[in-house]
Amino acid sequence: MLVVAHMELIPSLAQIESARAEIRRSAIRTPLVRLHLSEAPAEIYLKLENLQPIGSFKIRGAANAIAHIPAEELRAGVLTASAGNMAQGVAWQARALGIPCTVIAPNTAPTTKIEAIRRLGATVLQVSFDEWWTTFERRAYPGISGTFVHAFDDVNVMAGNGTIGLEICEDLPSVDAIVVPWGGGGLACGIAAAMRRLRPTARIYAAEVATAAPLTPSLEAGSPQTVSCQQTFIDGIGGKTVFPQMFERAKTLLHGTIVARLDEVEKAVCLLAERNRIIAEGAGACPVACALSGGAGSGKVVCVVSGGNINMDMFSSIVSKRS
């Protein structure tokens, strides 16, 4: 049973089921496949969100959030803050609707993702990391009009993400654990909201990388903590802190965190390519690294491969280094 001070902070099962109908024209139902690795500590399955039209799960939350914006507001366009994947999700929907889209991105965002956003017709404004983070907090950017679509701290976004949980339960009803990348928390909390109601015995873990892991010390301290961040090829997860409302959701919904070392994530990127012919970005490979460490326990463990938008030169470098 869910117990939280403000239940409206967590999407209901009805909202998640409604989201599935809202996003069906934009997002695909992604396959759940077994990791081809007999020596793994668990029976590991891969939820392949890297196969979405934009190469990331973000299209689910973006599609559902925009579906809930009144038509008269949409005419002014949409605005989001993103390092790449959420921006592509919002831009994809904006292009389909024929409305303007502006993206506030950090100046550290990979060129591959920025180019992809522009190909979808969005206007990109790159700013300092601090300005970018402030945009999340303010849900606006000076001089830019349009309805703000938050990348994670939004019930409709989380409901869209929660449809992944519906699919996992249908494809693997006996799942024992799910490992989900933790960026802002919208993916992990959305999936957990569905799983807590459909299969409450399943353990839900947030996957972090050691170079930027704010959730782990926050849960240990009982309040959001600030950590130092090291810039690496893993750009889809990690940050300096945890948003207060996302922390409240996490401590209610999640069973804990698992932290992978950078070299373990690199190994997982290579393993996915070698064994399953899957190209995953660092954030998408992180849950696999965490599961392979044994942190999610034994039994049937699902790793959410959240995206595959990795720079090909970087991918080649990682694979070559570990060959």
C-alpha positions, 0 to 999 in steps of 0.5 A: 500500500502506498503511503505518502503525504501528498498522493497527488504527487504520484500518478494513479494506476488509472492515470497510467492506463489513460496515458497508454491510450494517449501516447499510442500514436507516438510511442511504440510498445518496446520488446522485453528480451533476455540478456544473452549472458549465462554467467549473470547473477540473475535472470536479466531481461532488457526493456529496450526503450532505445528502440523508440522513434527518438531513441529514448523513453522520453517520448512517452512522458512528453507525449502524455504531458503535451496531450494534457495541455489545452489547445489554446495554450499549445498555440503559443508553443512549448518550452522544455529544459533538457540535455537531449532526450526529453528535448527530442520527445517534446520536439517530436510532439511539437513537430507533429502538432505544428507548434513552436518548440524551444529547448534550454540545454546545458552547454555540456550537452553532446553535439549528437543530441543537440543536432537531433533536436534541431533536426526535429525543428526545435530552437535550441538555446545552450546555457551554463549548467547553473542556468539550465538547472534554474530553468527546471526550478522556475519552469520558465526561461526569461523572454521565452514564451510557451508552456513549460514541459518539465522533464521529470517533476510532472505527474503526466510525464511520470504517468507516461513513463509508467506505461513501461511498468504496465508492459513489463507486468504483461510481458513478465508477470513474475518479475522480481526486480526492476532497475531503472536509471535515475536522472531527474527521477521521472522514469524510476518513479513513474514505473514504480508507481505502476509496479507498486499497484500491479506487483507490489512484491517486485523490488524497484531500484534506481541506478546511478553512476558513481561520478554523479550519484545524488540520490544515494546519499540523499536517501541515506541522509533523509533529505536532498544532498548536493554532490560533486559531478564529474562530466563523462560520456554518461550524460543522460543521468546524474546531477548535483542534487535531487529535486525535493518533490522527486526525493519525496516520491523516491523514498516512498516508491523505491526500494533503494539505489545501486551505484555502478562505477564508470568502468562497469558502465563502459563494460555494460555498453560493450556487453550489450553490443556484443551479446544482444547487438544493442546500442545503448547510451551510458544511462541505458547501460547503467542498470545492466551494470548494476544488475551484473554487480548483483545489487538487484539480487537474483531471480528475474531482473528487468533492466530498463535500457532507457536510450541509445542516443550515444555519439558513434565516435564515443561508442567506437572509442569505448568498444575499442578500449575494451577490445 
